[in-house]
Amino acid sequence: MGSGQFPSRWHQLRQGKHTSNHMTADEQALETGQTYSWYPSVPLGMRFVIIGAGRVGLRTARVLREEDHEVTLVEREEASIRRARNEGYHAVEGDGAREKILLEAGIEDADALGALTGDLNVNFAACMIAKHYSCRTVLRIDEDYREDIYNKYAIEVDQVIYPERLGAIGTKNALLGGTIRAIADIAQHLQVVELTLTENAPVNGYSISELELPAHAMLLAYGKQDQSLAIPNPDLSLEVGDRLVVLADFDVLSDIRQLLVGETTSRGAANATPGGVH
């Protein structure tokens, strides 16, 4: 933290310096070291540094600003800097892999850094500098690297993201139709999917406690038709239109689709290959 500067909300939470007697569930989880929810209710007014003001970086900045967070962009290209400033962002011109530039962007008081350029080396260097300042680090990777290379980077940062995969998920969802919806890629071989139970599903009429998913798969959430998703209740019965959110290895996605959607083996297998789900 810079001297004479107030700690951000996230730093206060990390240090146990709460500004209110009332904590959200995620604040309590942060204090006790428990796992956050899938979509945490983050504190308002957090500070973010985004490396890269291109398509991915600028879109991310827009979403964060819409939620009343403070965003600083770091970018080398003059045209991208000009566009970001025209949209009202604080933008620092320079190489995001240099500590001097990140200090100028306010890394000392930032809650998290998103390294979102198309250059993996720049992204990794920025994350390592941010890690030194106790920031949460998110690293962008555009290609499917060999697993040993992926692991080399993944163990050093808080999260790795694949923007091209996430963009492709929306396209794939439209192609697959309404019964299967990919939510996110968690790792190279793990995906969170939402499936809508059909009349062809073999498990129709089963209770959740009777549902046996394949190995390397876990039921995360469940919702009756037109109702919100919630923690699965083992006594509820499975009916047409119910939605199930499952975390699964790519290798078992075809089996899960057969079980919950009633797809044929060939179509399920085609959809479950890594090239079909990213």
Secondary structure, 3 states (H helix, E strand, C coil): CCCCCCCCHHHHHHCCCCCCCCCCHHHHHHHHCCCCCCCCCCCCCCEEEEECCCHHHHHHHHHHHHCCCEEEEEECCHHHHHHHHHCCCEEEECCCCCHHHHHHCCHHHCCEEEECCCCHHHHHHHHHHHHHCCCEEEEECCCCCCHHHHHHHHCCCCEEECHHHHHHHHHHHHHHCCCEEEEEEEECCEEEEEEECCCCCCCCCCEHHHCCCCCCEEEEEEECCCCCCECCCCCCECCCCCEEEEEEEHHHHHHHHHHHCCCCHHHHHHHHCHHHHC
